[in-house]
Amino acid sequence: MNSKKRIRLVLMLTAAVTVFSVFSVFSTYRGHSEDRGIPTFLQSGVRMALASVTQYSTMDGQTRWKLDAASARLIDSENAAVFARPAVRFFSEQQGEIRVNAKEGQVQTGSNDIRVSGDVVMEGADFRLETPSLEYRHDRKEFVTPESVRISGAGILITADSGAVDIQGRKAEFIGHVKGFFGAGPE
């Protein structure tokens, strides 16, 4: 092989490697830039998505509840905000502070009603309530669960198929297969 053919072969190989490298870099960059685009859930009716959210509900200058969450999505068609891992603190003159934690939750933006689900735990100064899901009815200051409920406190344990707790009147109602232990009952 003469030197002209060798130089031509080297130049062709160099050009091929350069074109391949530029194509690879461009393809990789384009793939990453598309990942940074609008997330899929924003393209399906969600108006806004936020990470690390805090929301307050106030009335007559007093904070009624405060919600902290890992993330939130605002869905216009449902007039709702959907939260991941919400932690809600309710403030009541009669009951003090009540904390509710869950895997997911939803706030109706018009009524301030809250619905949480997934290993729901509600704790007050003297009680602990556990249930798969829980609804807070803002206008009545009432918590309702249509599913099994377990409430415990100092010397008390009550289980039922469903229940409701009125935080203003400090009352609870249990429905279906209600069992209660008072004093030294099982914990």
C-alpha positions in Angstrom: 0.0 0.0 0.0 1.4 3.3 -0.9 1.5 6.3 1.4 -1.4 8.1 -0.4 -3.8 5.2 0.2 -2.7 4.9 3.9 -3.3 8.6 4.5 -6.7 8.4 2.8 -7.6 5.3 4.9 -6.5 7.1 8.2 -8.5 10.2 7.2 -11.6 8.2 6.4 -11.3 6.3 9.7 -10.8 9.5 11.6 -13.8 11.1 9.9 -16.0 8.1 10.6 -14.9 8.0 14.3 -15.6 11.8 14.6 -19.0 11.5 13.0 -19.9 8.6 15.3 -18.7 10.4 18.4 -20.6 13.6 17.5 -23.7 11.5 16.9 -23.3 9.7 20.2 -22.8 12.9 22.2 -25.8 14.5 20.5 -28.1 11.5 21.1 -27.1 11.3 24.7 -27.6 15.0 25.3 -30.9 15.0 23.5 -32.1 12.0 25.7 -31.2 13.8 28.9 -32.8 17.1 27.9 -36.1 15.4 27.1 -36.0 13.9 30.6 -35.9 17.4 32.0 -39.1 18.4 30.1 -42.6 18.6 31.5 -43.3 15.4 33.6 -46.0 13.1 32.3 -48.5 13.9 35.1 -48.4 17.6 34.2 -49.5 16.8 30.7 -52.7 15.1 31.9 -54.8 17.8 33.5 -52.6 18.8 36.3 -52.1 22.6 36.3 -49.2 22.7 38.8 -46.8 20.4 40.6 -44.7 21.4 43.6 -42.1 19.7 45.8 -42.0 20.2 49.6 -45.2 22.1 50.2 -46.8 23.8 53.2 -50.4 24.9 53.2 -52.4 26.8 55.9 -56.1 27.2 56.5 -57.0 30.2 58.6 -60.3 31.6 59.8 -60.9 34.8 61.8 -57.2 35.4 62.0 -56.5 31.9 63.6 -54.7 29.0 61.9 -57.1 26.0 61.8 -54.7 23.6 60.3 -51.3 23.4 58.7 -50.3 20.8 56.1 -46.7 19.8 55.1 -46.1 17.4 52.3 -43.3 16.0 50.2 -45.1 17.1 47.0 -48.4 18.4 45.6 -50.3 18.5 42.4 -53.1 20.9 41.7 -55.9 19.4 39.6 -58.3 21.9 38.2 -61.0 19.5 37.0 -61.4 18.1 40.5 -60.9 21.4 42.4 -58.3 19.5 44.5 -54.7 19.5 45.5 -53.2 16.0 45.8 -50.4 15.5 48.3 -47.7 12.9 48.8 -46.9 12.0 52.5 -49.0 14.7 54.1 -48.5 15.6 57.7 -51.4 17.8 59.0 -51.5 19.6 62.3 -55.0 20.7 63.4 -55.4 23.4 66.1 -58.4 23.4 68.4 -59.0 25.3 71.6 -60.8 22.4 73.1 -58.5 19.6 72.0 -55.2 21.3 71.5 -53.0 20.1 68.7 -53.9 17.0 66.7 -51.5 15.5 64.2 -52.4 13.3 61.2 -49.9 11.5 59.0 -50.6 9.4 55.9 -49.1 8.2 52.7 -51.3 10.4 50.5 -53.9 13.0 50.8 -56.2 15.4 49.0 -57.6 18.8 49.9 -60.8 20.1 48.2 -59.8 23.7 47.4 -63.3 25.0 47.7 -64.4 23.5 51.0 -61.0 22.8 52.7 -62.1 19.2 53.3 -59.2 16.8 53.6 -59.1 13.1 52.7 -56.0 11.0 53.6 -55.2 7.4 53.1 -52.5 4.8 53.6 -51.5 3.9 57.1 -53.3 6.9 58.6 -52.3 7.8 62.2 -54.0 10.6 64.1 -52.5 11.6 67.5 -53.7 14.0 70.2 -52.4 14.7 73.6 -54.2 11.7 75.1 -55.1 9.4 72.2 -53.9 7.7 69.1 -56.2 6.7 66.2 -55.2 4.3 63.4 -57.2 3.6 60.2 -56.6 3.0 56.5 -58.3 6.3 55.5 -59.7 9.4 57.2 -61.8 12.4 56.1 -61.8 15.8 57.7 -65.0 17.7 57.2 -63.9 21.3 57.7 -67.3 22.9 58.2 -68.2 20.5 61.1 -64.6 20.1 62.5 -65.2 16.4 62.3 -63.0 13.4 61.3 -64.8 10.4 59.7 -63.5 7.0 58.7 -65.7 4.5 56.7 -63.1 1.8 57.4 -61.8 -0.1 60.4 -60.6 2.1 63.2 -58.5 1.6 66.3 -58.3 4.2 69.0 -56.1 3.9 72.1 -55.0 6.1 75.0 -54.2 5.9 78.7 -56.1 2.8 79.9 -58.4 2.6 76.8 -58.5 0.6 73.5 -61.5 0.7 71.2 -61.9 -1.0 67.7 -64.8 -0.7 65.3 -65.7 -1.1 61.7 -66.0 2.7 61.2 -66.1 5.8 63.3 -66.2 9.6 63.7 -64.5 12.1 66.0 -65.8 15.6 66.7 -62.8 17.6 67.8 -64.9 20.6 69.0 -67.2 18.6 71.2 -64.6 16.0 72.2 -67.0 13.2 71.2 -66.4 10.0 69.3 -68.9 7.6 67.6 -68.1 4.1 66.6 -70.2 1.9 64.3 -70.2 -1.9 63.7 -68.4 -4.6 65.7 -67.3 -2.2 68.4 -65.0 -3.7 71.0 -63.6 -1.8 74.0 -61.2 -2.3 76.8 -60.9 0.0 79.7 -58.4 0.0 82.5 -55.7 -2.7 82.0 -57.0 -4.0 78.6 -54.7 -5.3 75.8 -52.6 -2.8 74.1 
